[in-house]
Amino acid sequence: MASAFEQLRAHLNVSVLLQAKDLRRRLGFTLVALVVYRLGTFIPIPGIDAVAFAASFRTQSGGLLGLFNTFSGGAVERMAIFALNVMPYISASIIVQLVTPFYPAWEKLKKEDGEAGRRQLNQYTRYLTVGLAAFQALGIALGLQASPGLVARPGVFFIASTVATLTGGAMLLMWIGEQITARGVGNGISLLILAGIVAGLPQGAIQTWDLVRTGAMSNATMLVVVVGGAAFCAGIVFVELSQRRLAVHYPRRDGGRRATGGDRSFLPLKINPSGVIPPIFASSLLLLPATALGVVGQDTPDWLRATLAQLQHGRPLFVSIYGVLIVYFTFFYTPIVFNPQDTADNLRKHGGFLAGVRPGRATADRLEHVLMRITVIGAGYIAFVCLLPEILISAYGLPFYLGGSSLLIVVVVTIDLLSQVQSHLSAHQYAVLIRRTGLRRRPARDNSSTAATRAVP
């Protein structure tokens, strides 16, 4: 079975892309939305000294705030209107998904009310996003006001304007992400995070080249970084495109002169069904307290300052908490992406069954067993990818601009984007084939009808 890359390379050419009007419209909408997002990351909030804040940020940008700044495309460093990025929305999604299994009313909305119930849960997520964004914005405003020299006119008006600006920016980004998903190409929230990460790549490359030019980093180290990064990306692509295929059989049915069924297909299970959700969820939870406390000045208690100091790249506390959260969210989110019971019911409705397994509950148990084994491999893989660069940066000082989670997001979101582009191209080519077939048949029907009309006296 050809991968998305192979199918895209086989079918994508300029003429096909120019003819696919719907795909061009979606790509154009996505590009405009990302440009609006990037413009918002350069507009600072009112009442703040951007130069003084950037100087203050550089003294504490090595930990979680640095990771948050990478996800937001530098908006945190500039304290822009999009400084909160989509993290409040992601945190709200985590809370709703964690609470739903234990709250009967929300569980009923999810399982029994269908699409209407999911829309209602999405509405609750938006309400919670507003609350979390306002809470984080209030913490940032109080922290900025407590730091001398960062705010021109401290007071109630500055706090209110900062909370309103940052909360509005977070809600606008959430809306832009939803519009990209509905009218563009790809998952909107993931593409916003990808755009923020990719936007910093040129600056990271320039900084690395300056290290080589000034002699701070040897050519051999530079070669190790480049080759190691390329090999790391190749390994991620290989695992993300890997599948565990289960043979599905359909019984043969005789219907008079025509026999149907008797086919054999495969049910593909990805090694990493949860995608980039576990590292994003883990990062958002770790960044939740740091957003409000990381910019606080000298008034921060010593014990809290010491705790935040341990949340740095490569520190044991950071590695331990980050790894545990990644593994937990991998096991938590995988059954949401792929539900064994729903898949078994769909197979039974269409007459399919796994080889050597009875339809129904036995099929669901078999799928759950295979999925659990895959999830163990996937959780170990995601934790390894996300934590290894952090440890190397801390232990050997290797100048990796992208951490493991950022690199995983870039690769996985790019693969998903290419898959969706390929899906739209395939739908366009299928529509063209149907239209051409209809045009060829229509004259034949018209001629025959005309001949029959002429034969009637």
C-alpha positions as CSV (number, residue, x, y, z in Angstrom):
1,M,0.0,0.0,0.0
2,A,1.5,3.3,-1.1
3,S,2.1,6.0,1.6
4,A,0.8,9.5,1.4
5,F,4.1,10.7,0.1
6,E,4.2,8.2,-2.7
7,Q,0.6,8.9,-3.8
8,L,1.2,12.6,-3.6
9,R,4.4,12.4,-5.7
10,A,2.6,10.2,-8.3
11,H,-0.4,12.4,-8.7
12,L,0.7,15.9,-7.9
13,N,1.6,18.2,-10.8
14,V,1.0,21.8,-11.7
15,S,-1.8,21.1,-14.1
16,V,-3.8,19.0,-11.6
17,L,-3.2,21.6,-8.8
18,L,-4.4,24.4,-11.1
19,Q,-7.6,22.5,-12.0
20,A,-8.4,21.5,-8.4
21,K,-10.3,24.8,-7.6
22,D,-11.6,23.6,-4.2
23,L,-8.1,22.6,-3.1
24,R,-6.6,25.9,-4.2
25,R,-9.3,27.8,-2.4
26,R,-8.6,25.8,0.8
27,L,-4.9,26.2,0.5
28,G,-5.3,30.0,0.0
29,F,-7.6,30.3,3.0
30,T,-5.1,28.4,5.1
31,L,-2.2,30.6,4.0
32,V,-4.2,33.8,4.7
33,A,-5.1,32.6,8.2
34,L,-1.5,31.7,9.0
35,V,-0.4,35.1,7.8
36,V,-2.9,36.8,10.1
37,Y,-1.6,34.6,13.0
38,R,2.0,35.6,12.3
39,L,1.1,39.3,12.1
40,G,-0.5,39.0,15.6
41,T,2.7,37.6,17.1
42,F,4.4,41.0,16.4
43,I,1.8,43.3,18.0
44,P,2.7,43.9,21.6
45,I,0.1,44.4,24.3
46,P,-0.6,48.0,25.2
47,G,1.3,49.6,28.1
48,I,4.4,47.4,28.2
49,D,8.0,48.3,27.4
50,A,8.8,45.6,24.8
51,V,12.6,46.1,24.8
52,A,12.8,45.8,28.6
53,F,10.6,42.8,28.6
54,A,12.7,41.1,25.9
55,A,15.8,41.7,28.0
56,S,14.1,40.3,31.1
57,F,12.8,37.3,29.2
58,R,16.2,36.3,27.9
59,T,17.3,35.7,31.5
60,Q,14.7,33.0,32.1
61,S,14.0,31.6,28.6
62,G,15.7,28.3,29.1
63,G,12.9,26.4,30.7
64,L,9.2,26.0,30.1
65,L,8.8,29.6,29.0
66,G,11.3,29.0,26.3
67,L,9.3,26.0,25.1
68,F,6.1,28.1,25.3
69,N,7.9,30.8,23.3
70,T,8.8,28.2,20.6
71,F,5.2,27.0,20.3
72,S,4.0,30.6,20.0
73,G,6.5,31.7,17.3
74,G,8.2,34.2,19.6
75,A,5.0,35.8,20.8
76,V,5.9,35.3,24.4
77,E,9.3,37.0,24.0
78,R,7.6,40.0,22.4
79,M,4.6,39.7,24.8
80,A,2.3,40.0,21.8
81,I,-1.5,39.8,21.7
82,F,-1.2,36.1,20.8
83,A,1.2,35.3,23.7
84,L,-1.2,32.7,25.2
85,N,-1.4,31.0,21.8
86,V,-3.8,28.0,21.7
87,M,-2.6,26.6,25.1
88,P,-5.8,27.7,27.0
89,Y,-7.9,25.8,24.4
90,I,-5.8,22.7,24.6
91,S,-5.9,22.8,28.4
92,A,-9.7,23.2,28.3
93,S,-9.9,20.2,25.9
94,I,-7.9,18.1,28.3
95,I,-10.1,19.0,31.3
96,V,-13.3,18.3,29.3
97,Q,-12.0,14.9,28.1
98,L,-10.8,14.0,31.6
99,V,-14.1,14.9,33.2
100,T,-16.4,13.4,30.6
101,P,-16.1,9.7,31.7
102,F,-16.9,10.7,35.3
103,Y,-19.7,13.1,34.7
104,P,-22.9,11.2,33.5
105,A,-24.5,14.2,31.7
106,W,-21.4,14.8,29.5
107,E,-20.9,11.1,29.0
108,K,-24.5,10.9,27.7
109,L,-23.8,13.9,25.3
110,K,-20.7,12.1,24.0
111,K,-22.2,8.6,23.4
112,E,-25.9,9.0,22.9
113,D,-26.6,12.4,21.4
114,G,-24.3,12.0,18.4
115,E,-23.2,15.1,16.5
116,A,-25.4,17.4,18.6
117,G,-23.8,16.2,21.8
118,R,-20.3,16.7,20.4
119,R,-21.2,20.3,19.4
120,Q,-22.5,20.9,23.0
121,L,-19.2,19.5,24.5
122,N,-17.2,21.8,22.1
123,Q,-19.3,24.7,23.3
124,Y,-18.4,23.8,26.9
125,T,-14.8,23.7,25.9
126,R,-15.0,27.2,24.5
127,Y,-16.5,28.5,27.7
128,L,-13.8,26.9,29.7
129,T,-11.2,28.3,27.3
130,V,-12.4,31.8,28.1
131,G,-12.0,31.2,31.9
132,L,-8.5,29.6,31.6
133,A,-7.3,32.3,29.2
134,A,-8.6,35.1,31.6
135,F,-6.9,33.4,34.6
136,Q,-3.6,33.1,32.8
137,A,-3.8,36.6,31.5
138,L,-4.5,37.9,35.0
139,G,-1.4,36.1,36.3
140,I,0.7,37.6,33.5
141,A,-0.6,41.1,34.1
142,L,0.1,40.9,37.8
143,G,3.5,39.5,37.2
144,L,4.4,42.2,34.7
145,Q,3.1,44.9,37.0
146,A,5.2,43.5,39.9
147,S,8.4,43.7,37.8
148,P,10.0,47.2,37.9
149,G,10.5,48.9,34.5
150,L,8.3,46.7,32.4
151,V,5.0,48.6,32.6
152,A,4.7,52.3,31.8
153,R,1.6,53.0,33.9
154,P,0.8,50.2,36.4
155,G,-2.7,50.1,37.8
156,V,-6.2,48.7,37.3
157,F,-6.5,49.9,33.8
158,F,-3.3,48.1,32.7
159,I,-4.5,44.9,34.3
160,A,-7.9,45.1,32.7
161,S,-6.5,45.9,29.3
162,T,-4.0,43.1,29.5
163,V,-6.5,40.5,30.5
164,A,-8.9,41.7,27.8
165,T,-6.2,41.7,25.1
166,L,-4.6,38.4,25.9
167,T,-8.0,36.6,26.4
168,G,-9.3,38.1,23.1
169,G,-6.2,37.0,21.3
170,A,-6.5,33.4,22.6
171,M,-10.2,33.2,21.6
172,L,-9.4,34.7,18.1
173,L,-6.7,32.0,17.6
174,M,-9.1,29.3,18.7
175,W,-11.6,30.6,16.1
176,I,-8.9,30.8,13.4
177,G,-7.9,27.2,14.1
178,E,-11.5,26.1,13.8
179,Q,-12.0,27.9,10.6
180,I,-8.8,26.4,9.1
181,T,-10.1,22.9,10.0
182,A,-13.5,23.6,8.4
183,R,-12.5,25.7,5.4
184,G,-8.8,25.0,4.9
185,V,-6.5,22.0,4.8
186,G,-5.3,20.2,7.9
187,N,-6.0,20.5,11.6
188,G,-6.2,24.2,12.4
189,I,-4.8,24.0,16.0
190,S,-1.9,21.8,15.0
191,L,-1.1,24.0,12.0
192,L,-1.0,27.1,14.2
193,I,1.6,25.4,16.5
194,L,3.5,24.2,13.5
195,A,3.6,27.7,12.0
196,G,5.0,29.1,15.3
197,I,7.7,26.5,15.4
198,V,8.7,26.8,11.8
199,A,8.8,30.6,12.0
200,G,11.8,30.4,14.4
201,L,13.8,28.0,12.2
202,P,15.7,30.7,10.3
203,Q,16.7,32.5,13.5
204,G,17.9,29.2,15.0
205,A,19.9,28.4,11.8
206,I,21.5,31.9,12.0
207,Q,22.4,31.5,15.6
208,T,24.0,28.1,15.0
209,W,26.0,29.4,12.1
210,D,27.2,32.3,14.3
211,L,28.5,29.7,16.8
212,V,30.5,28.0,14.0
213,R,31.8,31.3,12.6
214,T,33.0,32.6,15.9
215,G,34.6,29.2,16.9
216,A,32.2,28.6,19.8
217,M,31.2,25.3,18.1
218,S,33.5,23.1,16.0
219,N,32.7,21.9,12.5
220,A,32.6,18.4,13.8
221,T,29.9,19.2,16.3
222,M,28.0,21.1,13.6
223,L,28.1,18.0,11.4
224,V,27.0,15.8,14.2
225,V,24.0,18.1,14.8
226,V,23.0,18.2,11.2
227,V,23.4,14.4,10.5
228,G,21.8,13.5,13.8
229,G,18.9,15.8,13.2
230,A,18.3,14.4,9.8
231,A,18.5,10.8,11.0
232,F,16.1,11.7,13.9
233,C,13.6,13.1,11.4
234,A,13.9,10.0,9.2
235,G,13.3,7.7,12.2
236,I,10.1,9.7,13.1
237,V,8.8,9.5,9.5
238,F,9.5,5.8,9.4
239,V,7.6,5.1,12.7
240,E,4.7,7.5,11.8
241,L,4.1,5.7,8.5
242,S,4.4,2.2,10.0
243,Q,1.2,0.2,10.4
244,R,0.0,-3.0,12.1
245,R,-2.4,-4.5,9.5
246,L,-5.1,-7.0,10.6
247,A,-6.6,-9.1,7.8
248,V,-10.4,-8.6,7.4
249,H,-12.5,-11.1,5.5
250,Y,-15.9,-10.7,3.9
251,P,-18.0,-13.8,3.2
252,R,-19.0,-14.7,-0.3
253,R,-22.7,-14.2,-1.0
254,D,-24.6,-15.6,-4.1
255,G,-27.4,-13.5,-5.4
256,G,-28.8,-15.2,-8.5
257,R,-26.3,-14.8,-11.4
258,R,-24.1,-12.5,-9.5
259,A,-21.9,-13.3,-6.5
260,T,-20.8,-10.6,-4.1
261,G,-18.4,-10.5,-1.2
262,G,-15.5,-12.9,-0.7
263,D,-13.1,-10.0,-0.5
264,R,-10.1,-9.6,1.7
265,S,-8.8,-6.2,3.0
266,F,-6.7,-4.9,5.9
267,L,-7.5,-2.9,8.9
268,P,-4.5,-0.6,9.4
269,L,-3.4,0.4,13.0
270,K,-0.8,3.1,13.3
271,I,2.1,2.6,15.7
272,N,1.3,6.1,17.1
273,P,-2.5,6.6,16.8
274,S,-2.5,9.6,19.2
275,G,-0.1,11.6,17.0
276,V,1.2,14.8,18.6
277,I,-1.6,15.1,21.2
278,P,0.4,13.6,24.2
279,P,3.4,16.0,24.0
280,I,1.1,19.0,23.4
281,F,-1.1,18.0,26.3
282,A,1.9,17.4,28.6
283,S,3.5,20.7,27.6
284,S,0.2,22.6,28.2
285,L,-0.2,21.2,31.6
286,L,3.4,22.0,32.6
287,L,3.1,25.5,31.1
288,L,-0.1,26.3,33.0
289,P,1.5,27.2,36.3
290,A,4.7,28.6,34.6
291,T,2.7,31.0,32.5
292,A,1.4,32.8,35.6
293,L,4.6,32.5,37.8
294,G,7.5,32.5,35.3
295,V,7.4,36.3,34.8
296,V,7.0,37.2,38.5
297,G,10.0,39.2,39.8
298,Q,11.7,39.1,43.2
299,D,8.5,38.6,45.1
300,T,8.4,35.0,44.2
301,P,9.0,32.7,47.2
302,D,12.3,30.9,47.3
303,W,10.8,27.4,47.3
304,L,8.7,28.3,44.2
305,R,11.7,29.8,42.5
306,A,13.7,26.7,43.2
307,T,10.9,24.4,41.9
308,L,10.6,26.4,38.7
309,A,14.4,26.3,38.3
310,Q,14.1,22.5,38.1
311,L,11.6,22.7,35.2
312,Q,14.5,23.3,32.8
313,H,15.6,21.3,29.8
314,G,17.3,18.1,30.9
315,R,16.7,18.6,34.7
316,P,15.5,15.4,36.5
317,L,12.2,16.9,37.6
318,F,11.4,18.1,34.1
319,V,12.3,14.8,32.5
320,S,10.4,12.8,35.0
321,I,7.1,14.8,35.0
322,Y,7.2,15.3,31.2
323,G,7.8,11.6,30.5
324,V,5.0,10.5,32.9
325,L,2.5,12.9,31.4
326,I,3.4,11.8,27.8
327,V,2.9,8.1,28.6
328,Y,-0.3,8.8,30.5
329,F,-1.8,10.9,27.7
330,T,-0.8,8.3,25.1
331,F,-2.8,5.6,26.8
332,F,-5.6,8.1,27.6
333,Y,-6.0,9.5,24.0
334,T,-5.5,6.4,21.9
335,P,-8.9,4.7,22.8
336,I,-10.5,8.1,21.9
337,V,-8.9,8.0,18.4
338,F,-9.5,4.3,17.8
339,N,-12.4,2.7,19.7
340,P,-12.2,-1.1,19.5
341,Q,-15.9,-1.6,20.3
342,D,-17.1,0.8,17.6
343,T,-14.8,-0.7,15.1
344,A,-16.0,-4.2,15.9
345,D,-19.6,-3.1,15.5
346,N,-18.9,-1.5,12.1
347,L,-17.2,-4.7,10.9
348,R,-20.2,-6.8,11.9
349,K,-22.6,-4.4,10.2
350,H,-20.7,-4.7,7.0
351,G,-20.3,-8.5,7.3
352,G,-16.6,-8.4,7.9
353,F,-14.6,-10.4,10.5
354,L,-11.0,-10.8,11.5
355,A,-9.3,-14.1,10.6
356,G,-10.0,-16.7,13.2
357,V,-12.0,-14.4,15.4
358,R,-15.8,-14.4,15.9
359,P,-17.6,-11.1,15.2
360,G,-18.9,-9.0,18.1
361,R,-17.3,-9.0,21.5
362,A,-14.5,-11.4,20.5
363,T,-13.4,-9.0,17.8
364,A,-13.5,-6.0,20.1
365,D,-11.3,-8.0,22.6
366,R,-8.9,-8.9,19.9
367,L,-8.6,-5.3,18.7
368,E,-8.2,-4.0,22.3
369,H,-5.4,-6.5,22.9
370,V,-3.5,-5.5,19.7
371,L,-4.1,-1.8,20.4
372,M,-2.7,-2.1,23.9
373,R,0.5,-3.7,22.6
374,I,0.8,-1.0,20.0
375,T,0.2,1.7,22.5
376,V,3.0,0.5,24.7
377,I,5.4,0.8,21.7
378,G,3.9,4.2,20.8
379,A,4.2,5.6,24.3
380,G,7.8,4.5,24.5
381,Y,8.5,6.0,21.1
382,I,7.0,9.4,21.9
383,A,8.7,9.6,25.2
384,F,12.0,8.7,23.6
385,V,11.6,11.3,20.8
386,C,10.6,14.1,23.2
387,L,13.1,13.5,26.0
388,L,16.3,12.5,24.2
389,P,17.0,16.0,22.7
390,E,16.3,17.6,26.1
391,I,18.8,15.3,27.8
392,L,21.5,15.8,25.1
393,I,21.1,19.6,25.3
394,S,21.6,19.5,29.1
395,A,24.4,16.9,29.2
396,Y,26.4,17.9,26.2
397,G,25.3,21.4,25.3
398,L,24.3,20.5,21.8
399,P,22.7,23.5,20.1
400,F,19.4,21.9,19.1
401,Y,17.0,24.7,18.3
402,L,14.1,22.2,18.2
403,G,13.3,20.0,21.1
404,G,11.9,16.5,20.7
405,S,8.3,17.6,21.1
406,S,8.7,20.4,18.5
407,L,10.4,18.1,16.1
408,L,7.6,15.5,16.5
409,I,5.0,18.2,15.9
410,V,6.7,19.4,12.7
411,V,7.0,15.9,11.2
412,V,3.6,14.6,12.2
413,V,1.6,17.7,11.2
414,T,3.4,17.8,7.9
415,I,2.6,14.2,7.2
416,D,-1.1,14.8,8.1
417,L,-1.1,17.9,5.9
418,L,0.3,16.0,2.9
419,S,-2.3,13.2,3.5
420,Q,-5.2,15.7,3.4
421,V,-3.8,17.3,0.3
422,Q,-3.6,13.9,-1.3
423,S,-7.2,13.2,-0.3
424,H,-8.5,16.4,-1.9
425,L,-6.5,15.7,-5.1
426,S,-8.0,12.2,-5.2
427,A,-11.5,13.5,-4.7
428,H,-11.0,16.1,-7.5
429,Q,-9.6,13.4,-9.9
430,Y,-12.6,11.1,-9.1
431,A,-15.0,14.0,-9.7
432,V,-13.4,14.7,-13.0
433,L,-13.6,11.0,-14.0
434,I,-17.3,10.9,-13.1
435,R,-18.0,14.1,-15.1
436,R,-16.1,12.8,-18.1
437,T,-17.9,9.5,-18.0
438,G,-21.2,11.2,-17.8
439,L,-20.4,13.4,-20.8
440,R,-19.5,10.4,-22.8
441,R,-22.7,8.5,-22.0
442,R,-25.1,11.4,-22.4
443,P,-24.8,11.8,-26.2
444,A,-25.4,8.0,-26.7
445,R,-28.6,8.3,-24.7
446,D,-29.6,11.4,-26.6
447,N,-28.9,9.8,-30.0
448,S,-30.8,6.6,-29.1
449,S,-33.8,8.6,-27.8
450,T,-33.8,10.8,-30.9
451,A,-33.7,7.7,-33.2
452,A,-36.5,6.2,-31.3
453,T,-38.5,9.4,-31.6
454,R,-38.0,9.5,-35.3
455,A,-39.1,5.9,-35.7
456,V,-42.4,6.6,-34.1
457,P,-45.0,7.5,-36.8
